[in-house]
Amino acid sequence: MTRPPTPPVPPPTTRRRLRETAALTQAQLAARVGVTRDTVRAWESGRTTPRGRRAEAYVRLLHTLAEEREREKARERENEREGEREREREKGPGAERAEAGPEAASEEAPVPEPEPASGCEGVPVSVPVVLAVGAVTAGGGRNGPSGGADGRADGSGGGAPGAVVGRVGADPVPGLVPDPVPGLVPDAAPDALPHPVPDGDEAPAMTPAQAFDLLYGFAAPALVRQTYLLTGRRELARESVERAFQLAWERWPEVARDRDPAGWVRAAAYEYALSPWNRWRRRHRSPEPPPPDTADRALLDTLLRLPPSYRRTLLLHDGVGVGLSETAAETEASTPATAHRLMNAREAVADRLPGLAEPGTLHRRLAELASTARLRAAEPPAVRRGSERRARFMARAAIAFTAALIGTTTLALRTAPTHYEPPVSPGETVRGVPPKVAPGPLSDDELALRQKLRDEAQAGPERLVPRPG
């Protein structure tokens, strides 16, 4: 039997790029080929050239990664074309019905418009939320506060916070995609969620409050556990999720139109949880009690020792199951930079906890650690009321500040000087003038005159008149 020819050896830069695209560390690649990590580093740096059977296995693995990468790009292009076709169908549903003929038009019954809440008039709130929450595997993009629109092929990148359903661009090499484990992913039965809507014009009659409650009930429990792994604080995790959903309710028209509302809320919760201003708050200065299990304490301590960007990337990719490109979009970083963060985070975790070197094992341990916290999110009506109270308070504060500013400006205009007043020059000493001399003693005539004036001024006439002689 003839052996297939060995593929050509790619250049060193291509070797490293293929490994980083597959989200593999040098140690993991060395374990697959059967060589040491130093050997892989030497091959990627160009100091040595792969030779022998190990080199053949290394080259074949690299070409497998390259083929997987090409197939992934083809899938992404197909998903983009499919998304464009969906958008075209959403823009012109009437034209498609006209082309289908009168029979198809008669079969479609008009669906009544849902009654929008205050501040959400004219917003189609039902279709995106139902697609993102009910059909986790249907796919979609996201356009959250910290990321742009990004096409999805499987919906696991952000359709639900924590759904692991065939990640795109995450781990093209078989065996690196962790299996879904309850804890970080939402547990929803098929009957508990609405079915995906086939066409954009067939929206179910759902009010904004009902759509928000559906999204909150599906995404909030898993999102609280995720933010707990990010911060290590239970109260901050609950507060982050609550503030994220309050922000979503304030901007509900924008969130309802988004193709991935759950990803939008997840990005907002992560941003609030990792805000550097939280460390200055008095309630978060004292440490919270750690997990009771020793292994859980070690894993949580290892996670908190990572930089925030590494921690977020590791949680999104290995914990939640978001693809590499989707993780890069959500963290506002390039794909190579995200791959570097992921590899460095994995190496840091493997150095402190060697048993968690495999992504699948790390995913299960993260889910178990998140489940031990026993966190519970607030009720959806309470979150909506809190958002409305906060909006009213901010509106009243803005009105009060504007009134105070107007009053201060008016007072300044009334009391400000209307003309220029030159400053008073400082005094100077006058020289050459003789000093004042005190008067000397009075003479007899002056004393008699003074006494005469005093007596007549008290009992005499009102004015002095000269006396004759």
C-alpha positions in Angstrom: 0.0 0.0 0.0 1.4 3.4 -1.1 1.6 6.1 1.6 0.2 9.5 0.7 2.8 12.1 0.0 3.7 14.4 2.8 2.4 17.9 2.3 5.0 20.7 2.0 6.2 22.4 5.2 4.6 25.8 5.6 6.8 28.8 6.6 7.3 29.5 10.4 4.9 32.5 10.4 2.2 30.4 8.9 2.8 27.6 11.4 2.3 29.9 14.3 -0.7 31.6 12.7 -2.4 28.3 12.1 -1.9 27.2 15.7 -3.2 30.5 17.0 -6.3 30.4 14.8 -7.1 27.0 16.2 -6.7 28.4 19.8 -4.0 25.9 20.6 -1.1 26.6 23.0 2.4 25.3 22.2 2.1 22.7 24.9 -1.2 21.4 23.5 0.2 21.2 20.0 3.3 19.5 21.3 1.1 16.9 23.1 -0.8 16.2 19.9 2.4 15.7 17.8 4.3 13.9 20.5 7.2 16.3 21.0 8.3 18.8 23.6 7.1 22.4 23.8 10.6 23.7 23.1 10.6 21.8 19.8 7.4 23.4 18.7 8.8 26.8 19.7 11.9 26.2 17.7 9.8 25.1 14.6 7.6 28.2 14.8 10.6 30.5 15.3 12.4 29.1 12.2 15.5 28.0 14.2 14.9 24.4 13.1 13.1 22.6 10.4 10.7 19.7 11.1 12.2 16.3 10.2 11.2 12.6 10.6 7.9 11.0 11.5 7.1 13.6 14.2 7.6 16.3 11.5 5.2 14.5 9.2 2.6 14.4 11.9 3.2 18.0 12.6 2.9 19.1 9.0 -0.2 17.0 8.5 -1.8 18.6 11.6 -1.0 22.0 10.3 -2.6 21.3 6.9 -5.6 19.9 8.7 -5.9 23.1 10.6 -5.5 25.1 7.3 -8.3 23.1 5.7 -10.5 23.5 8.7 -9.9 27.3 8.5 -10.8 27.4 4.9 -14.0 25.5 5.6 -14.8 27.9 8.4 -14.3 30.9 6.2 -16.6 29.3 3.6 -19.2 28.7 6.3 -18.9 32.3 7.4 -19.4 33.6 3.9 -22.4 31.4 3.4 -23.8 32.6 6.7 -23.3 36.2 5.6 -25.1 35.6 2.3 -27.9 33.9 4.2 -28.1 36.8 6.6 -28.3 39.2 3.6 -31.1 37.1 2.1 -33.0 37.2 5.4 -32.6 41.0 5.6 -33.9 41.3 2.1 -36.9 39.2 2.9 -37.6 41.3 6.0 -37.4 44.5 4.0 -39.7 43.4 1.2 -42.2 40.7 2.4 -44.9 42.1 0.3 -43.0 41.6 -2.9 -42.4 37.9 -2.1 -46.1 37.4 -1.4 -46.9 39.0 -4.7 -44.5 36.8 -6.6 -45.9 33.7 -4.8 -49.4 34.3 -6.2 -52.9 34.8 -4.8 -53.0 31.4 -3.2 -50.0 32.0 -1.0 -51.3 35.4 -0.1 -54.7 34.0 0.9 -53.1 31.5 3.2 -51.2 34.1 5.3 -53.5 35.8 7.8 -52.6 39.3 9.1 -51.3 39.3 12.6 -52.5 42.2 14.9 -49.8 44.6 16.0 -48.9 44.3 19.7 -49.7 47.3 21.9 -46.4 49.0 22.6 -45.5 50.3 26.1 -44.6 53.9 26.8 -41.5 54.9 24.9 -41.6 51.9 22.6 -44.2 53.0 20.0 -43.8 51.5 16.6 -41.0 49.1 17.6 -41.3 45.4 16.5 -40.3 43.9 19.9 -41.4 40.3 19.4 -39.5 38.8 16.5 -35.9 39.4 17.5 -36.5 38.5 21.1 -38.3 35.3 20.3 -35.6 34.4 17.7 -32.8 35.1 20.1 -34.4 33.4 23.2 -36.5 30.6 21.8 -34.3 29.5 18.9 -30.8 29.3 20.4 -29.5 27.3 17.5 -31.1 29.4 14.8 -28.2 31.9 14.6 -28.0 35.6 14.6 -25.7 38.6 15.0 -25.2 41.0 17.9 -24.9 44.7 18.1 -24.3 45.4 21.8 -22.8 48.3 23.6 -19.3 47.0 23.3 -19.3 45.3 19.9 -20.5 45.7 16.4 -22.8 43.6 14.3 -21.3 40.2 13.7 -22.9 37.4 11.6 -23.5 34.1 13.4 -24.0 30.7 12.0 -25.1 28.8 15.1 -26.4 31.3 17.7 -24.0 30.1 20.3 -21.9 33.2 19.9 -24.4 35.3 21.7 -27.9 34.1 21.0 -28.0 33.0 24.6 -25.5 33.8 27.3 -23.9 30.5 27.7 -25.4 28.4 24.9 -22.7 26.0 23.6 -24.1 24.8 20.2 -21.3 24.2 17.6 -19.1 27.3 18.0 -17.9 29.0 14.8 -14.2 29.6 14.6 -13.6 28.4 18.2 -11.7 25.1 17.9 -11.5 23.6 14.4 -9.5 20.7 15.8 -11.7 17.9 17.1 -11.7 17.3 20.8 -11.2 21.0 21.8 -14.8 22.0 21.8 -16.1 21.5 25.4 -19.4 19.7 25.8 -22.3 21.8 27.2 -22.5 21.4 31.0 -25.4 22.8 33.1 -24.4 25.8 35.2 -23.1 28.4 32.8 -25.6 27.7 30.0 -29.4 28.4 30.4 -31.4 25.4 31.1 -34.6 25.7 29.2 -37.0 23.0 28.1 -38.3 23.1 24.6 -41.9 23.7 25.8 -40.8 26.6 28.0 -39.6 28.7 25.1 -41.4 29.9 22.0 -40.7 28.3 18.7 -38.7 30.3 16.1 -40.6 32.5 13.8 -40.1 31.6 10.2 -40.8 35.0 8.6 -40.3 38.5 9.8 -43.9 39.6 9.1 -45.4 36.8 11.3 -44.6 38.3 14.7 -46.6 36.9 17.6 -48.7 39.3 19.6 -46.4 40.1 22.5 -46.1 43.3 24.5 -42.7 44.8 25.3 -43.1 43.8 29.0 -43.8 40.2 28.1 -40.9 40.0 25.7 -38.6 41.5 28.3 -39.8 39.1 31.0 -39.2 36.2 28.6 -35.7 37.4 27.8 -34.9 38.0 31.5 -36.2 34.6 32.7 -34.2 32.8 30.1 -30.9 34.7 30.3 -30.6 36.1 33.8 -29.9 33.0 35.9 -26.9 31.8 33.8 -25.7 35.4 33.4 -25.5 35.9 37.2 -23.3 32.8 37.5 -21.1 34.1 34.7 -20.5 37.5 36.3 -19.8 35.7 39.6 -16.9 34.0 37.9 -15.7 37.3 36.5 -15.8 39.2 39.8 -15.8 36.6 42.6 -18.5 38.6 44.4 -22.1 37.4 44.6 -23.6 40.8 45.3 -21.7 42.5 42.5 -22.8 39.7 40.1 -26.4 40.2 40.9 -26.1 44.0 40.7 -24.3 43.8 37.4 -27.0 41.7 35.8 -29.8 43.8 37.3 -28.2 47.0 36.0 -27.6 45.5 32.5 -31.3 44.5 32.2 -32.4 47.9 33.5 -30.3 49.5 30.8 -31.9 47.1 28.3 -35.4 48.2 29.4 -34.4 51.8 29.1 -33.2 51.2 25.6 -35.8 48.6 24.8 -36.5 49.8 21.2 -32.8 49.4 20.4 -32.5 46.0 22.2 -35.7 44.7 20.6 -34.4 45.4 17.1 -31.1 43.8 17.8 -30.7 40.3 16.3 -29.1 39.1 19.6 -30.7 40.7 22.6 -29.2 38.2 25.1 -25.7 39.0 23.8 -26.4 42.7 24.1 -27.4 42.3 27.8 -24.4 40.0 28.4 -21.9 42.6 27.1 -23.5 45.3 29.3 -23.3 43.1 32.4 -19.7 42.2 31.8 -18.8 45.9 31.3 -20.4 46.9 34.5 -18.9 44.0 36.5 -15.4 44.7 35.3 -15.6 48.5 35.8 -12.6 49.7 37.7 -14.8 52.1 39.8 -16.2 49.2 41.7 -13.1 48.8 43.7 -13.6 52.2 45.3 -17.1 51.4 46.6 -17.3 50.8 50.3 -19.5 47.8 50.0 -17.0 46.0 47.7 -13.8 46.8 49.7 -14.2 43.9 52.2 -13.7 40.4 50.7 -16.6 38.0 50.5 -16.5 34.5 52.0 -14.7 32.1 49.6 -16.3 28.8 48.3 -16.2 26.0 50.9 -14.4 23.5 48.7 -10.6 23.7 48.4 -10.6 23.0 44.7 -13.2 25.7 44.0 -11.3 28.2 46.1 -8.1 27.5 44.1 -9.9 27.8 40.7 -11.6 31.1 41.7 -8.4 32.5 43.0 -6.6 31.6 39.8 -9.3 33.3 37.7 -9.2 36.4 39.8 -5.4 36.6 39.4 -5.8 36.9 35.6 -6.1 40.3 34.0 -9.7 41.4 33.4 -9.3 41.1 29.6 -7.8 37.5 29.9 -10.5 36.5 32.4 -13.3 37.8 30.2 -11.9 36.1 27.1 -11.4 32.8 28.9 -14.9 32.8 30.3 -16.5 33.7 27.0 -14.6 31.1 25.0 -14.0 28.2 27.3 -16.8 28.8 29.8 -19.7 30.1 27.9 -18.7 28.6 24.5 -18.6 31.7 22.3 -16.5 31.3 19.1 -13.2 33.0 18.8 -14.3 35.7 16.3 -17.4 36.4 18.3 -15.3 36.7 21.4 -13.0 39.2 19.7 -16.0 41.2 18.6 -17.5 41.3 22.1 -14.3 42.2 23.7 -13.5 44.9 21.1 -10.2 43.2 20.1 -8.8 41.7 16.9 -8.9 38.0 16.4 -5.1 37.4 16.8 -5.1 39.5 20.0 -8.0 37.5 21.4 -6.2 34.2 20.5 -3.1 35.5 22.4 -5.2 36.4 25.4 -6.9 33.0 25.4 -3.6 31.1 25.1 -2.0 33.1 27.9 -5.0 32.6 30.1 -5.0 28.9 29.5 -1.3 28.7 30.3 -1.7 30.7 33.5 -4.5 28.4 34.6 -2.5 25.3 33.6 0.5 26.5 35.5 -1.4 26.8 38.8 -3.8 24.0 38.2 -2.3 21.3 35.9 -5.4 19.2 35.9 -7.3 22.0 34.0 -5.1 22.1 30.9 -7.8 20.6 28.7 -10.5 23.1 27.6 -13.3 20.5 28.2 -12.2 19.9 31.8 -11.8 23.6 32.4 -15.4 24.2 31.0 -16.8 21.6 33.4 -15.0 23.0 36.4 -16.1 26.5 35.6 -19.7 25.3 35.4 -19.4 23.4 38.7 -17.8 26.5 40.4 -20.6 28.8 39.1 -23.3 26.3 40.4 -21.9 26.2 43.9 -22.6 30.0 44.4 -26.4 29.4 44.5 -27.1 32.8 43.1 -30.7 34.0 42.4 -31.6 36.9 40.2 -34.4 39.4 41.0 -37.9 39.1 39.5 -38.5 40.7 36.1 -41.2 43.2 37.3 -38.8 44.4 40.1 -36.1 45.0 37.5 -38.5 46.9 35.2 -39.8 49.0 38.1 -36.2 49.8 39.2 -35.3 50.8 35.6 -38.3 53.1 35.5 -37.5 54.6 38.9 -34.0 55.2 37.9 -35.1 56.9 34.6 -37.5 59.1 36.6 -34.8 60.0 39.1 -32.3 60.9 36.3 -35.0 63.0 34.5 -35.8 64.9 37.7 -32.2 65.4 38.6 -31.5 66.7 35.1 -34.5 69.1 35.4 -33.3 70.3 38.9 -29.7 70.8 37.7 -30.9 72.8 34.7 -33.1 75.0 36.9 -30.2 75.5 39.3 -27.9 76.4 36.4 -30.5 78.9 35.0 -31.0 80.5 38.5 -27.2 80.8 39.0 -26.8 82.4 35.6 -29.6 84.8 36.2 -28.2 85.8 39.7 -24.8 86.4 38.2 -26.3 88.6 35.4 -28.2 90.7 38.0 -25.3 91.2 40.4 -22.4 91.5 38.0 -20.9 95.0 37.5 -22.1 96.8 34.3 -19.0 99.1 33.9 -15.3 99.1 34.5 -14.1 100.3 37.9 -10.4 101.1 37.9 -8.6 99.9 41.0 -7.6 102.4 43.7 -4.0 103.4 43.5 -2.0 102.6 46.6 -1.0 105.5 48.9 2.4 107.1 48.8 4.4 109.1 51.4 4.7 112.9 50.7 8.1 114.2 51.5 9.3 117.9 52.0 6.2 119.0 54.0 6.9 120.1 57.7 5.1 118.0 60.2 2.1 119.4 62.1 3.0 121.2 65.4 0.7 121.0 68.3 -0.7 124.4 69.5 0.9 125.9 72.6 -0.8 127.0 75.8 -3.6 129.7 75.5 -3.0 133.2 76.6 -5.2 135.1 79.2 -7.2 136.8 76.5 -7.8 133.4 74.7 -8.9 131.8 77.9 -11.4 134.6 78.7 -12.8 134.4 75.2 -13.3 130.7 75.4 -15.1 131.0 78.7 -17.2 133.7 77.4 -18.2 131.6 74.4 -19.1 128.7 76.5 -21.3 130.7 78.9 -23.2 132.5 76.2 -23.6 129.4 74.1 -25.5 127.7 76.9 -27.7 130.5 78.3 -27.1 133.5 76.1 -28.6 134.5 72.8 -28.7 132.3 69.8 -26.1 134.3 68.1 -23.4 136.6 69.2 -23.9 140.4 68.6 -21.2 142.9 69.1 -21.6 145.1 72.1 -21.2 148.8 71.9 -18.2 150.4 73.6 
